[in-house]
Amino acid sequence: MRESKGVAGPKPAGLGASQGRENFGLTKPKLFLTDFTLFFFTLFMLVSNYMKKIIPIFCAVVFIFALNVNTIHAQTFSNPLQISAWIPYWTKTDGTKSASDHISYFNELNPFSFEVQPDGTIKDALKLTQSPWTELIQKAKIYNVNIVPTFLWTGPTAMKNVFTDISATNNHINAIIKAAQSINATGVDIDYEGKRMEDKALYAQFMRKLSTALKQKGMTLSCTIEGSSTASPSARLLTLKATSPWSNDLKTLNEVCDVVRVMAYDQMAQTTTSTWNAKDKTFYAPNADISWVRKVLEYNLRYIDKNKLVLGVPTYGWNTKVTKSKKGGYDYEIMKSMSYVDSVQLAKDNNITPHRDATGELSFSYVKDGEQRIVFFSDAYSVQLALEAAKKYNIKGVSLFKLDGKEDFGIWQVLALK
């Protein structure tokens, strides 16, 4: 998982001004009366002139209405999505506070903590056995929230070296289990990125072996993978060897993983790399275009059981530089990630109102040191769109990336209505 006045060039295609926290355009459950309740209410009105019958009929109406409301509530929130979130080590103080303050919203929390070293050993970047993690882990137990730490590895050559060495593979698996047991975790989340397509079989073999070892310990295996909506990469990505999303054997992962979480964000980096050229007249550099997100779900559901599939949802965005290209159109270069809070502040500093882009995200453009910049970022409404997609496809749940204290506070309202 990765992370102005006088605007030059076209603006992102907008759908109206951004909505403030007081109005997210959220779809709230509507209360309604069934014909059954209306019948009793009408009966009450007809006989209300008979005083001796008012009290018992009124009580009957109230009782039936209460039953009906409870039924409505159950219908609205039946089969709720499982909600989880990653907490990164680079914002552990604010991230743990955000998680702790809203812990009742979650079924699972994933400390983005353990980093795999080139030799397969594990580094605890978050220091999970120290404060503030110890307090959060204890609170999670009280609220019955699972703690499943994430193991990150981004070295494809090192991965291959370990996976082709039986002894090194066994040592690596033992290191994973030991690290998870050090915090009494119920399972592990494997997020190995940057893998090469030619090593797909090696990675599948490793995951199968890890799954077996974890089951022997009574622990679960969550597999986090990059988002893809196609069966194969483009010619450009093949040339650049940027094929990690296609290095996952989805059929094997479906078989050996208890949960498969697809990172349906960092869309441009996943589909084009960090630089690209586009002929479109409007700027386009979303983090997670909702139409792309739906395609990612549809593709992965060909191979992954819907009861195992979890949708990764971003709470942040990207700042991208745009220049006119000699080839025509525009050249794009991703500059840095942007939190919701920082994006809103940047727009304010430049006296700009972000607009709701057709992607479902908020976006705006500005000029920095003579350079055209565009920012696409996620807010509560963007998260709601993702939750609606998850419910539409009837998958297991969603996982937020990331909790850092700078996510849109309106997200909690969205999750309350999930």
Secondary structure, DSSP 8 states (H G I E B T S, - for coil): -----S--S----EEEE---TT------------HHHHHHHHHHHHHTTSHHHHHHHHHHHHHHHHHHHHHHHHHHTSS--EEEEEEEGGGHHHHHHHHHHTGGG-SEEEEEEEEE-TTS-EEETT-TTSTTHHHHHHHHHHTT-EE--EEEE--HHHHHHHHT-HHHHHHHHHHHHHHHHTTT-SEEEEEE-S--GGGHHHHHHHHHHHHHHHHHTT-EEEEEEE--SSSS--HHHHHHT--GGGS--HHHHHHH-SEEEEE---HHHHHH-SEEEE--SS----S--HHHHHHHHHHHTTTS-TTTEEEEEESEEEEEEEEE-TTSSEEEEEEEEEEHHHHHHHHHHTT---EEETTSSEEEEEEETTEEEEEEE--HHHHHHHHHHHHHTT-SEEEEE--SS-S-TTHHHHHHT-
